[in-house]
Amino acid sequence: MRSMNLVDSWVHSRSMYNEPFRFRSLFGLTHKPNSKKPPNSPAHPFTLKQTRLISPHAPICAVLTREEKESPNQETQFDFKAYMVNKAVSVNKALDDAVSLRDPPKIHEAMRYSLLAGGKRVRPMLCIAACELVGGVESQAMPAACAVEMIHTMSLIHDDLPCMDNDDLRRGKPTNHKVFGEDVAVLAGDSLLAFAFEYVATVTTGVPQSRILAAIFELAKSIGAEGLVAGQVVDITSAGVSDVGLDQLEFIHVHKTAVLLEASVVLGAILGGGNKEEVEKLRKFARCIGLLFQVVDDILDVTKSSAELGKTAGKDLVAEKATYPKLMGLEKSREFAEKLNEEAKDQLSGFDSGKAAPLVALANYIAYRQN
């Protein structure tokens, strides 16, 4: 397997994948003990590893924009639109069933408000597609797919709070704290986080207990103080700092955004019965598309309106946050996104092309999405 070769000016000969759980910068800018570390960063190498508000079918019309339907997908004749619609129906129904209205009603309404507010369901689809790629079936991965979406939703609820990014709009709707208040929004996020693990542990069927335990470990590791939380903390402490470099920016986004996408794919591969080599190849694929997701997000933030995005546009610029367009320029950011997409799909070359088609298409979808 060849090492990463993204853009010659950004990458040296060292691969980020020499060790499965050690993070190495995609730019070749590895974090050395004597180098300047991100604020509050560890000294050791970084570990990666509503009443019924909507029907399960409602968000599907928003899954693909016109531009995304026409996005490049020349590698296969795979019907990506049909796949997205089919999986969105399954995932939305499972989420709706999982978080039902019960006592006390207010907290469950708040949980459902954000969980069922739409969204592209990229993480659940990645989880299911990875499971099916290694020989598993959708039902084996669905509880984990729902769990990663619950955790993703939790992160959005908390990220939008006044003490964090202070945003009023999410998925085209008022943010959770604007509807239910800050106190209930915090608790709704907490509840989704706790329930995600309960759901995987109690609802997963047709999978050996050892695999379920491995999946729970992977998920927990991805969102803790060396995962998603680490990215959030460094993001907060970096706001307004003028000398944030590409290595620190990458640390933020590998942990804040990419790590949960990676977990989605790895959980699916584990639950589907993938062997160690298959799991690690899919981990590498996921790390690439995880960073790709954020690079594209940064590009869209400065090229699209709030109406087009369904969230506040340009907020990173206002908050004086470092972004890829700010540090690299818009065109270089687009080139980097293209390289990440190519490298992600390269990791799938050893798999059956038919079974890999959904992940190839999802990589393209992330690269060419318009919101």
Sequence and secondary structure as in RCSB ss.txt:
>XXXX:A:sequence
MRSMNLVDSWVHSRSMYNEPFRFRSLFGLTHKPNSKKPPNSPAHPFTLKQTRLISPHAPICAVLTREEKESPNQE
TQFDFKAYMVNKAVSVNKALDDAVSLRDPPKIHEAMRYSLLAGGKRVRPMLCIAACELVGGVESQAMPAACAVEM
IHTMSLIHDDLPCMDNDDLRRGKPTNHKVFGEDVAVLAGDSLLAFAFEYVATVTTGVPQSRILAAIFELAKSIGA
EGLVAGQVVDITSAGVSDVGLDQLEFIHVHKTAVLLEASVVLGAILGGGNKEEVEKLRKFARCIGLLFQVVDDIL
DVTKSSAELGKTAGKDLVAEKATYPKLMGLEKSREFAEKLNEEAKDQLSGFDSGKAAPLVALANYIAYRQN
>XXXX:A:secstr
       TTT  S  TTSSTTB   TTS    TTS   TT  SS  B    S S TTGGGGGTS HHHHTS  TT
    HHHHHHHHHHHHHHHHHHHS   SSHHHHHHHHHHHTS    HHHHHHHHHHHHTT  HHHHHHHHHHHHH
HHHHHHHHHTSTTTT  SEETTEE HHHHH HHHHHHHHHHHHHHHHHHHHHH  SS HHHHHHHHHHHHHHHST
TTHHHHHHHHHHHTT TT  HHHHHHHHIIIIIHHHHHHHHHHHHHTT  HHHHHHHHHHHHHHHHHHHHHHHHH
HHHS HHHHTS TTHHHHTT   HHHHH HHHHHHHHHHHHHHHHHTTTTS HHHHHHHHHHHHHHHH   
